[in-house]
């Protein structure tokens, strides 16, 4: 079910992505990779991440969302509820939590992370997100949303990531 966010002059929509959105999502990821490289974070997504197969899988499994304004998709993200095995190694949780991944925008709108966090808070009382140490933009955005840094986790390939957590209503 779409989530509508009121704004001046219209309604901004967050909805599940469909296969028809894939090309636009690929464009947004391309823009995000260029932005990361230009802002001191060239290694997190490199030249080809997230892979198209991962994005298609996210869409198929109904965990990829798009943000649109008057039918124009300007951002995307992945949101799931469950447990992330990499998080559980050092920071086990007693119950399932919301997880935000692969946040990207085309740069045309501000406040993307705030809107995503508001969306996630409606679905989970505990939200986690991890990021590359060089992703200062996202670290600043997440910290402004009152996420607390838990520490370092390691992905399957051994890459370190900073894990953040937000507890709501607990």
N, CA and C atoms as an extended XYZ file, in Angstrom:
510
Properties=species:S:1:pos:R:3:atomname:S:1:resname:S:1:resid:I:1 pbc="F F F"
N         0.845       -1.181        0.000 N   UNK     1
C         0.000        0.000        0.000 CA  UNK     1
C         0.891        1.246        0.000 C   UNK     1
N         0.669        2.196       -0.874 N   UNK     2
C         1.487        3.405       -0.930 CA  UNK     2
C         1.339        4.241        0.335 C   UNK     2
N         2.399        4.934        0.654 N   UNK     3
C         2.382        5.896        1.752 CA  UNK     3
C         2.476        7.268        1.110 C   UNK     3
N         1.547        8.142        1.445 N   UNK     4
C         1.542        9.478        0.863 CA  UNK     4
C         2.068       10.477        1.873 C   UNK     4
N         2.948       11.338        1.434 N   UNK     5
C         3.513       12.381        2.269 CA  UNK     5
C         3.056       13.709        1.692 C   UNK     5
N         2.366       14.475        2.483 N   UNK     6
C         1.886       15.782        2.014 CA  UNK     6
C         3.050       16.741        1.848 C   UNK     6
N         2.984       17.511        0.809 N   UNK     7
C         3.963       18.567        0.571 CA  UNK     7
C         3.230       19.721       -0.098 C   UNK     7
N         3.852       20.864       -0.100 N   UNK     8
C         3.235       21.998       -0.768 CA  UNK     8
C         3.068       21.684       -2.244 C   UNK     8
N         1.889       21.856       -2.764 N   UNK     9
C         1.674       21.720       -4.195 CA  UNK     9
C         1.421       20.308       -4.676 C   UNK     9
N         1.296       19.333       -3.777 N   UNK    10
C         1.016       17.992       -4.263 CA  UNK    10
C         1.318       16.944       -3.217 C   UNK    10
N         1.364       15.710       -3.659 N   UNK    11
C         1.591       14.588       -2.762 CA  UNK    11
C         2.801       13.804       -3.251 C   UNK    11
N         3.671       13.491       -2.311 N   UNK    12
C         4.824       12.659       -2.577 CA  UNK    12
C         4.458       11.240       -2.163 C   UNK    12
N         4.813       10.262       -2.948 N   UNK    13
C         4.392        8.897       -2.758 CA  UNK    13
C         5.589        7.982       -2.520 C   UNK    13
N         5.459        7.071       -1.568 N   UNK    14
C         6.404        5.965       -1.400 CA  UNK    14
C         5.616        4.707       -1.684 C   UNK    14
N         6.124        3.888       -2.610 N   UNK    15
C         5.420        2.659       -2.972 CA  UNK    15
C         6.422        1.573       -3.309 C   UNK    15
N         5.937        0.332       -3.296 N   UNK    16
C         6.772       -0.779       -3.737 CA  UNK    16
C         7.153       -0.584       -5.199 C   UNK    16
N         8.381       -0.882       -5.512 N   UNK    17
C         8.838       -0.809       -6.900 CA  UNK    17
C         8.268       -1.989       -7.680 C   UNK    17
N         8.101       -1.784       -8.971 N   UNK    18
C         7.681       -2.861       -9.871 CA  UNK    18
C         8.774       -3.059      -10.922 C   UNK    18
N         8.644       -4.129      -11.682 N   UNK    19
C         9.613       -4.398      -12.751 CA  UNK    19
C         9.687       -3.236      -13.733 C   UNK    19
N         8.595       -2.514      -13.909 N   UNK    20
C         8.575       -1.371      -14.827 CA  UNK    20
C         9.449       -0.211      -14.326 C   UNK    20
N         9.777       -0.209      -13.040 N   UNK    21
C        10.605        0.852      -12.451 CA  UNK    21
C        12.098        0.554      -12.541 C   UNK    21
N        12.466       -0.648      -12.937 N   UNK    22
C        13.862       -1.084      -12.862 CA  UNK    22
C        14.826       -0.151      -13.589 C   UNK    22
N        14.521        0.239      -14.816 N   UNK    23
C        15.452        1.106      -15.555 CA  UNK    23
C        15.667        2.433      -14.838 C   UNK    23
N        14.612        2.998      -14.286 N   UNK    24
C        14.750        4.266      -13.552 CA  UNK    24
C        15.580        4.055      -12.285 C   UNK    24
N        15.384        2.940      -11.601 N   UNK    25
C        16.181        2.642      -10.408 CA  UNK    25
C        17.652        2.501      -10.787 C   UNK    25
N        17.943        1.837      -11.907 N   UNK    26
C        19.334        1.718      -12.370 CA  UNK    26
C        19.934        3.104      -12.621 C   UNK    26
N        19.159        4.016      -13.204 N   UNK    27
C        19.630        5.393      -13.434 CA  UNK    27
C        19.929        6.097      -12.114 C   UNK    27
N        19.063        5.916      -11.139 N   UNK    28
C        19.266        6.549       -9.832 CA  UNK    28
C        20.521        5.995       -9.161 C   UNK    28
N        20.721        4.693       -9.249 N   UNK    29
C        21.945        4.106       -8.677 CA  UNK    29
C        23.186        4.635       -9.391 C   UNK    29
N        23.107        4.834      -10.694 N   UNK    30
C        24.240        5.400      -11.444 CA  UNK    30
C        24.557        6.805      -10.932 C   UNK    30
N        23.528        7.606      -10.749 N   UNK    31
C        23.721        8.956      -10.206 CA  UNK    31
C        24.346        8.869       -8.812 C   UNK    31
N        23.841        7.971       -7.975 N   UNK    32
C        24.349        7.833       -6.604 CA  UNK    32
C        25.814        7.404       -6.593 C   UNK    32
N        26.205        6.501       -7.489 N   UNK    33
C        27.611        6.084       -7.560 CA  UNK    33
C        28.505        7.267       -7.910 C   UNK    33
N        28.076        8.075       -8.862 N   UNK    34
C        28.855        9.260       -9.251 CA  UNK    34
C        28.942       10.240       -8.079 C   UNK    34
N        27.829       10.439       -7.373 N   UNK    35
C        27.823       11.336       -6.210 CA  UNK    35
C        28.800       10.826       -5.144 C   UNK    35
N        28.734        9.538       -4.858 N   UNK    36
C        29.629        8.972       -3.839 CA  UNK    36
C        31.094        9.184       -4.215 C   UNK    36
N        31.423        8.905       -5.457 N   UNK    37
C        32.812        9.071       -5.903 CA  UNK    37
C        33.256       10.518       -5.758 C   UNK    37
N        32.383       11.447       -6.108 N   UNK    38
C        32.721       12.873       -6.051 CA  UNK    38
C        32.811       13.398       -4.616 C   UNK    38
N        32.255       12.645       -3.664 N   UNK    39
C        32.231       13.093       -2.273 CA  UNK    39
C        33.012       12.172       -1.343 C   UNK    39
N        34.097       11.595       -1.861 N   UNK    40
C        35.030       10.853       -1.020 CA  UNK    40
C        34.646        9.427       -0.671 C   UNK    40
N        33.717        8.848       -1.396 N   UNK    41
C        33.282        7.479       -1.107 CA  UNK    41
C        33.273        6.644       -2.394 C   UNK    41
N        34.450        6.450       -3.019 N   UNK    42
C        34.469        5.747       -4.302 CA  UNK    42
C        34.372        4.227       -4.203 C   UNK    42
N        34.572        3.656       -3.015 N   UNK    43
C        34.681        2.204       -2.908 CA  UNK    43
C        33.392        1.492       -2.512 C   UNK    43
N        32.469        2.170       -1.855 N   UNK    44
C        31.278        1.495       -1.348 CA  UNK    44
C        30.499        0.800       -2.460 C   UNK    44
N        30.179        1.512       -3.528 N   UNK    45
C        29.429        0.908       -4.627 CA  UNK    45
C        30.266        0.771       -5.894 C   UNK    45
N        31.481        1.319       -5.891 N   UNK    46
C        32.349        1.181       -7.051 CA  UNK    46
C        31.675        1.611       -8.337 C   UNK    46
N        31.856        0.800       -9.399 N   UNK    47
C        31.289        1.123      -10.713 CA  UNK    47
C        30.015        0.349      -11.038 C   UNK    47
N        29.676       -0.656      -10.216 N   UNK    48
C        28.575       -1.522      -10.638 CA  UNK    48
C        27.681       -2.039       -9.507 C   UNK    48
N        27.773       -1.453       -8.346 N   UNK    49
C        26.919       -1.918       -7.252 CA  UNK    49
C        25.887       -0.870       -6.911 C   UNK    49
N        24.738       -1.241       -6.479 N   UNK    50
C        24.290       -2.632       -6.396 CA  UNK    50
C        24.103       -3.237       -7.789 C   UNK    50
N        24.408       -4.511       -7.888 N   UNK    51
C        24.303       -5.198       -9.171 CA  UNK    51
C        22.848       -5.206       -9.643 C   UNK    51
N        22.671       -5.200      -10.939 N   UNK    52
C        21.309       -5.219      -11.505 CA  UNK    52
C        20.537       -6.444      -11.039 C   UNK    52
N        21.226       -7.580      -10.912 N   UNK    53
C        20.539       -8.800      -10.470 CA  UNK    53
C        20.029       -8.646       -9.031 C   UNK    53
N        20.779       -7.956       -8.189 N   UNK    54
C        20.352       -7.715       -6.806 CA  UNK    54
C        19.125       -6.807       -6.799 C   UNK    54
N        19.158       -5.774       -7.618 N   UNK    55
C        18.026       -4.843       -7.700 CA  UNK    55
C        16.779       -5.562       -8.206 C   UNK    55
N        16.935       -6.375       -9.237 N   UNK    56
C        15.786       -7.124       -9.759 CA  UNK    56
C        15.232       -8.072       -8.701 C   UNK    56
N        16.121       -8.675       -7.928 N   UNK    57
C        15.699       -9.558       -6.844 CA  UNK    57
C        14.973       -8.778       -5.747 C   UNK    57
N        15.477       -7.582       -5.426 N   UNK    58
C        14.807       -6.726       -4.439 CA  UNK    58
C        13.385       -6.387       -4.884 C   UNK    58
N        13.232       -6.079       -6.170 N   UNK    59
C        11.909       -5.746       -6.705 CA  UNK    59
C        11.005       -6.977       -6.657 C   UNK    59
N        11.508       -8.098       -7.145 N   UNK    60
C        10.727       -9.339       -7.183 CA  UNK    60
C        10.260       -9.741       -5.787 C   UNK    60
N        11.104       -9.567       -4.796 N   UNK    61
C        10.784       -9.981       -3.428 CA  UNK    61
C        10.110       -8.884       -2.610 C   UNK    61
N         9.675       -7.840       -3.269 N   UNK    62
C         8.892       -6.751       -2.681 CA  UNK    62
C         9.553       -6.131       -1.453 C   UNK    62
N        10.830       -5.784       -1.643 N   UNK    63
C        11.543       -5.066       -0.584 CA  UNK    63
C        12.165       -3.765       -1.097 C   UNK    63
N        12.000       -3.506       -2.383 N   UNK    64
C        12.499       -2.261       -2.975 CA  UNK    64
C        11.334       -1.276       -3.088 C   UNK    64
N        11.581       -0.063       -2.619 N   UNK    65
C        10.572        0.993       -2.663 CA  UNK    65
C        11.098        2.152       -3.495 C   UNK    65
N        10.172        2.872       -4.109 N   UNK    66
C        10.532        4.092       -4.825 CA  UNK    66
C         9.791        5.259       -4.197 C   UNK    66
N        10.384        6.421       -4.338 N   UNK    67
C         9.757        7.670       -3.927 CA  UNK    67
C         9.498        8.444       -5.201 C   UNK    67
N         8.266        8.941       -5.323 N   UNK    68
C         7.921        9.661       -6.536 CA  UNK    68
C         7.122       10.909       -6.207 C   UNK    68
N         7.193       11.838       -7.120 N   UNK    69
C         6.459       13.094       -7.011 CA  UNK    69
C         5.805       13.325       -8.372 C   UNK    69
N         4.493       13.371       -8.391 N   UNK    70
C         3.755       13.543       -9.644 CA  UNK    70
C         4.195       12.542      -10.705 C   UNK    70
N         4.409       11.278      -10.281 N   UNK    71
C         4.763       10.206      -11.201 CA  UNK    71
C         6.237       10.110      -11.550 C   UNK    71
N         7.056       11.066      -11.085 N   UNK    72
C         8.491       11.044      -11.367 CA  UNK    72
C         9.232       10.387      -10.201 C   UNK    72
N         9.901        9.271      -10.458 N   UNK    73
C        10.667        8.575       -9.427 CA  UNK    73
C        11.988        9.310       -9.236 C   UNK    73
N        12.259        9.710       -7.999 N   UNK    74
C        13.487       10.444       -7.700 CA  UNK    74
C        14.373        9.762       -6.666 C   UNK    74
N        13.892        8.699       -6.019 N   UNK    75
C        14.704        7.999       -5.026 CA  UNK    75
C        14.217        6.571       -4.879 C   UNK    75
N        15.086        5.738       -4.313 N   UNK    76
C        14.725        4.354       -4.046 CA  UNK    76
C        15.470        3.873       -2.805 C   UNK    76
N        14.951        2.823       -2.216 N   UNK    77
C        15.585        2.224       -1.052 CA  UNK    77
C        15.021        0.828       -0.860 C   UNK    77
N        15.702        0.045       -0.045 N   UNK    78
C        15.245       -1.281        0.307 CA  UNK    78
C        14.868       -1.253        1.777 C   UNK    78
N        13.736       -1.872        2.102 N   UNK    79
C        13.307       -1.970        3.494 CA  UNK    79
C        12.768       -3.369        3.744 C   UNK    79
N        13.268       -3.992        4.798 N   UNK    80
C        12.800       -5.313        5.199 CA  UNK    80
C        12.602       -5.328        6.709 C   UNK    80
N        11.888       -6.322        7.161 N   UNK    81
C        11.763       -6.579        8.596 CA  UNK    81
C        12.246       -7.995        8.827 C   UNK    81
N        13.132       -8.144        9.797 N   UNK    82
C        13.685       -9.463       10.097 CA  UNK    82
C        14.969       -9.317       10.883 C   UNK    82
N        15.898      -10.209       10.607 N   UNK    83
C        17.224      -10.192       11.225 CA  UNK    83
C        18.269      -10.200       10.119 C   UNK    83
N        19.302       -9.410       10.271 N   UNK    84
C        20.435       -9.434        9.334 CA  UNK    84
C        21.546      -10.234       10.002 C   UNK    84
N        21.977      -11.320        9.372 N   UNK    85
C        22.956      -12.202       10.020 CA  UNK    85
C        24.254      -11.480       10.365 C   UNK    85
N        24.682      -10.545        9.516 N   UNK    86
C        25.916       -9.815        9.808 CA  UNK    86
C        25.769       -8.929       11.049 C   UNK    86
N        24.580       -8.411       11.291 N   UNK    87
C        24.333       -7.566       12.456 CA  UNK    87
C        24.300       -8.407       13.728 C   UNK    87
N        23.742       -9.593       13.611 N   UNK    88
C        23.506      -10.431       14.776 CA  UNK    88
C        24.794      -10.992       15.386 C   UNK    88
N        25.869      -11.053       14.620 N   UNK    89
C        27.133      -11.589       15.134 CA  UNK    89
C        27.618      -10.782       16.337 C   UNK    89
N        27.637       -9.458       16.214 N   UNK    90
C        28.149       -8.613       17.302 CA  UNK    90
C        27.056       -7.886       18.065 C   UNK    90
N        25.876       -7.713       17.444 N   UNK    91
C        24.803       -6.922       18.062 CA  UNK    91
C        23.465       -7.660       17.940 C   UNK    91
N        23.340       -8.790       18.645 N   UNK    92
C        22.108       -9.567       18.544 CA  UNK    92
C        20.904       -8.807       19.102 C   UNK    92
N        19.774       -9.010       18.456 N   UNK    93
C        18.525       -8.378       18.889 CA  UNK    93
C        17.577       -9.464       19.397 C   UNK    93
N        16.691       -9.071       20.293 N   UNK    94
C        15.732      -10.022       20.864 CA  UNK    94
C        14.520      -10.218       19.960 C   UNK    94
N        14.255       -9.255       19.107 N   UNK    95
C        13.112       -9.374       18.202 CA  UNK    95
C        13.478       -8.792       16.845 C   UNK    95
N        12.647       -9.092       15.853 N   UNK    96
C        12.889       -8.595       14.502 CA  UNK    96
C        12.885       -7.073       14.475 C   UNK    96
N        13.548       -6.529       13.473 N   UNK    97
C        13.673       -5.080       13.336 CA  UNK    97
C        13.605       -4.706       11.863 C   UNK    97
N        13.374       -3.427       11.619 N   UNK    98
C        13.396       -2.909       10.268 CA  UNK    98
C        14.824       -2.656        9.831 C   UNK    98
N        15.097       -2.933        8.573 N   UNK    99
C        16.437       -2.729        8.026 CA  UNK    99
C        16.307       -1.896        6.748 C   UNK    99
N        17.095       -0.834        6.686 N   UNK   100
C        17.135        0.030        5.503 CA  UNK   100
C        18.444       -0.240        4.764 C   UNK   100
N        18.350       -0.446        3.466 N   UNK   101
C        19.530       -0.689        2.617 CA  UNK   101
C        19.404        0.111        1.324 C   UNK   101
N        20.510        0.279        0.634 N   UNK   102
C        20.596        0.773       -0.737 CA  UNK   102
C        19.788        2.042       -1.000 C   UNK   102
N        19.976        3.023       -0.143 N   UNK   103
C        19.306        4.321       -0.297 CA  UNK   103
C        20.001        5.102       -1.411 C   UNK   103
N        19.214        5.617       -2.342 N   UNK   104
C        19.795        6.406       -3.433 CA  UNK   104
C        18.745        7.389       -3.956 C   UNK   104
N        19.234        8.518       -4.462 N   UNK   105
C        18.330        9.488       -5.085 CA  UNK   105
C        19.007       10.089       -6.307 C   UNK   105
N        18.212       10.808       -7.088 N   UNK   106
C        18.768       11.471       -8.270 CA  UNK   106
C        19.233       12.890       -7.958 C   UNK   106
N        19.159       13.283       -6.688 N   UNK   107
C        19.629       14.603       -6.272 CA  UNK   107
C        18.635       15.726       -6.470 C   UNK   107
N        17.448       15.411       -6.955 N   UNK   108
C        16.488       16.470       -7.258 CA  UNK   108
C        15.657       16.913       -6.052 C   UNK   108
N        15.644       16.134       -4.997 N   UNK   109
C        14.842       16.455       -3.808 CA  UNK   109
C        15.709       16.366       -2.565 C   UNK   109
N        15.324       17.125       -1.562 N   UNK   110
C        16.024       17.089       -0.279 CA  UNK   110
C        15.164       16.334        0.732 C   UNK   110
N        15.782       15.937        1.848 N   UNK   111
C        15.041       15.290        2.922 CA  UNK   111
C        14.664       13.847        2.650 C   UNK   111
N        15.380       13.185        1.767 N   UNK   112
C        15.079       11.803        1.391 CA  UNK   112
C        15.176       10.876        2.612 C   UNK   112
N        16.281       10.967        3.337 N   UNK   113
C        16.495       10.057        4.463 CA  UNK   113
C        15.432       10.269        5.531 C   UNK   113
N        15.078       11.502        5.802 N   UNK   114
C        14.032       11.791        6.791 CA  UNK   114
C        12.722       11.108        6.386 C   UNK   114
N        12.370       11.172        5.115 N   UNK   115
C        11.133       10.550        4.642 CA  UNK   115
C        11.203        9.024        4.742 C   UNK   115
N        12.360        8.464        4.434 N   UNK   116
C        12.526        7.013        4.523 CA  UNK   116
C        12.414        6.567        5.984 C   UNK   116
N        13.047        7.298        6.879 N   UNK   117
C        12.982        6.954        8.306 CA  UNK   117
C        11.544        7.063        8.814 C   UNK   117
N        10.827        8.103        8.419 N   UNK   118
C         9.416        8.228        8.811 CA  UNK   118
C         8.610        7.023        8.321 C   UNK   118
N         8.864        6.600        7.102 N   UNK   119
C         8.212        5.416        6.539 CA  UNK   119
C         8.537        4.186        7.387 C   UNK   119
N         9.807        3.988        7.701 N   UNK   120
C        10.245        2.811        8.460 CA  UNK   120
C         9.673        2.804        9.873 C   UNK   120
N         9.579        3.978       10.493 N   UNK   121
C         9.044        4.061       11.862 CA  UNK   121
C         7.589        3.610       11.932 C   UNK   121
N         6.875        3.728       10.835 N   UNK   122
C         5.481        3.274       10.811 CA  UNK   122
C         5.384        1.753       10.739 C   UNK   122
N         6.500        1.108       10.445 N   UNK   123
C         6.495       -0.337       10.255 CA  UNK   123
C         7.271       -1.098       11.326 C   UNK   123
N         8.173       -0.409       12.056 N   UNK   124
C         9.010       -1.101       13.049 CA  UNK   124
C         9.417       -0.142       14.170 C   UNK   124
N         9.519       -0.684       15.374 N   UNK   125
C         9.960        0.116       16.526 CA  UNK   125
C        11.473        0.178       16.649 C   UNK   125
N        12.146       -0.739       16.001 N   UNK   126
C        13.600       -0.786       16.008 CA  UNK   126
C        14.050       -0.824       14.553 C   UNK   126
N        14.925        0.098       14.178 N   UNK   127
C        15.384        0.207       12.791 CA  UNK   127
C        16.901        0.212       12.787 C   UNK   127
N        17.471       -0.527       11.872 N   UNK   128
C        18.930       -0.581       11.735 CA  UNK   128
C        19.333       -0.263       10.295 C   UNK   128
N        20.515        0.300       10.180 N   UNK   129
C        21.098        0.608        8.870 CA  UNK   129
C        22.615        0.557        9.026 C   UNK   129
N        23.291        0.058        8.001 N   UNK   130
C        24.761        0.063        8.040 CA  UNK   130
C        25.280        0.858        6.859 C   UNK   130
N        26.504        1.347        7.017 N   UNK   131
C        27.095        2.118        5.921 CA  UNK   131
C        28.610        2.067        5.948 C   UNK   131
N        29.183        2.355        4.819 N   UNK   132
C        30.633        2.412        4.636 CA  UNK   132
C        31.188        3.582        5.438 C   UNK   132
N        32.385        3.410        5.967 N   UNK   133
C        32.996        4.473        6.777 CA  UNK   133
C        33.230        5.760        5.979 C   UNK   133
N        33.363        5.665        4.668 N   UNK   134
C        33.583        6.856        3.845 CA  UNK   134
C        32.282        7.556        3.446 C   UNK   134
N        31.139        6.979        3.775 N   UNK   135
C        29.859        7.567        3.391 CA  UNK   135
C        29.436        8.613        4.430 C   UNK   135
N        30.148        9.706        4.444 N   UNK   136
C        29.906       10.779        5.418 CA  UNK   136
C        28.539       11.430        5.223 C   UNK   136
N        28.090       11.544        3.981 N   UNK   137
C        26.779       12.133        3.715 CA  UNK   137
C        25.695       11.353        4.449 C   UNK   137
N        25.685       10.034        4.280 N   UNK   138
C        24.653        9.225        4.913 CA  UNK   138
C        24.832        9.184        6.432 C   UNK   138
N        26.067        9.158        6.902 N   UNK   139
C        26.280        9.176        8.352 CA  UNK   139
C        25.667       10.429        8.967 C   UNK   139
N        25.890       11.570        8.337 N   UNK   140
C        25.316       12.822        8.846 CA  UNK   140
C        23.790       12.781        8.816 C   UNK   140
N        23.230       12.279        7.733 N   UNK   141
C        21.764       12.202        7.620 CA  UNK   141
C        21.176       11.302        8.700 C   UNK   141
N        21.774       10.159        8.900 N   UNK   142
C        21.268        9.194        9.881 CA  UNK   142
C        21.408        9.736       11.302 C   UNK   142
N        22.522       10.363       11.583 N   UNK   143
C        22.718       10.918       12.927 CA  UNK   143
C        21.723       12.043       13.203 C   UNK   143
N        21.358       12.813       12.185 N   UNK   144
C        20.336       13.857       12.369 CA  UNK   144
C        18.961       13.257       12.658 C   UNK   144
N        18.761       12.005       12.297 N   UNK   145
C        17.491       11.311       12.564 CA  UNK   145
C        17.522       10.561       13.902 C   UNK   145
N        18.543       10.845       14.712 N   UNK   146
C        18.694       10.282       16.061 CA  UNK   146
C        19.089        8.810       16.101 C   UNK   146
N        19.646        8.296       15.016 N   UNK   147
C        20.210        6.955       15.057 CA  UNK   147
C        21.476        6.999       15.908 C   UNK   147
N        21.728        5.921       16.630 N   UNK   148
C        22.924        5.794       17.461 CA  UNK   148
C        23.856        4.781       16.811 C   UNK   148
N        25.126        5.114       16.842 N   UNK   149
C        26.147        4.231       16.294 CA  UNK   149
C        26.365        3.072       17.259 C   UNK   149
N        26.162        1.834       16.767 N   UNK   150
C        26.388        0.663       17.613 CA  UNK   150
C        27.836        0.201       17.553 C   UNK   150
N        28.425        0.241       16.373 N   UNK   151
C        29.800       -0.231       16.204 CA  UNK   151
C        30.006       -0.769       14.806 C   UNK   151
N        31.046       -1.556       14.656 N   UNK   152
C        31.442       -2.087       13.353 CA  UNK   152
C        30.920       -3.516       13.190 C   UNK   152
N        30.351       -3.769       12.028 N   UNK   153
C        29.971       -5.128       11.632 CA  UNK   153
C        30.768       -5.451       10.365 C   UNK   153
N        30.766       -6.729        9.995 N   UNK   154
C        31.495       -7.154        8.805 CA  UNK   154
C        30.549       -7.887        7.863 C   UNK   154
N        30.581       -7.467        6.601 N   UNK   155
C        29.761       -8.118        5.585 CA  UNK   155
C        30.334       -9.493        5.256 C   UNK   155
N        29.604      -10.263        4.475 N   UNK   156
C        30.049      -11.606        4.100 CA  UNK   156
C        31.441      -11.603        3.494 C   UNK   156
N        31.767      -10.573        2.717 N   UNK   157
C        33.079      -10.510        2.065 CA  UNK   157
C        34.168       -9.961        2.988 C   UNK   157
N        33.821       -9.681        4.250 N   UNK   158
C        34.788       -9.181        5.220 CA  UNK   158
C        34.876       -7.671        5.306 C   UNK   158
N        34.149       -6.966        4.439 N   UNK   159
C        34.183       -5.503        4.446 CA  UNK   159
C        33.530       -4.956        5.716 C   UNK   159
N        34.195       -4.001        6.374 N   UNK   160
C        33.598       -3.413        7.573 CA  UNK   160
C        32.526       -2.381        7.213 C   UNK   160
N        31.532       -2.269        8.062 N   UNK   161
C        30.482       -1.265        7.940 CA  UNK   161
C        30.131       -0.761        9.333 C   UNK   161
N        29.696        0.478        9.396 N   UNK   162
C        29.246        1.056       10.654 CA  UNK   162
C        27.756        0.740       10.793 C   UNK   162
N        27.369        0.174       11.926 N   UNK   163
C        25.973       -0.162       12.164 CA  UNK   163
C        25.340        0.893       13.064 C   UNK   163
N        24.187        1.387       12.628 N   UNK   164
C        23.398        2.363       13.385 CA  UNK   164
C        22.057        1.747       13.751 C   UNK   164
N        21.473        2.276       14.811 N   UNK   165
C        20.185        1.773       15.279 CA  UNK   165
C        19.328        2.921       15.798 C   UNK   165
N        18.026        2.819       15.555 N   UNK   166
C        17.063        3.777       16.072 CA  UNK   166
C        15.962        2.992       16.784 C   UNK   166
N        15.757        3.328       18.068 N   UNK   167
C        14.696        2.687       18.854 CA  UNK   167
C        13.578        3.689       19.015 C   UNK   167
N        12.372        3.245       18.653 N   UNK   168
C        11.182        4.100       18.770 CA  UNK   168
C        10.183        3.422       19.697 C   UNK   168
N         9.708        4.151       20.671 N   UNK   169
C         8.623        3.670       21.510 CA  UNK   169
C         8.964        2.470       22.360 C   UNK   169
N        10.219        2.227       22.598 N   UNK   170
C        10.615        1.074       23.429 CA  UNK   170
C        11.014        1.534       24.812 C   UNK   170
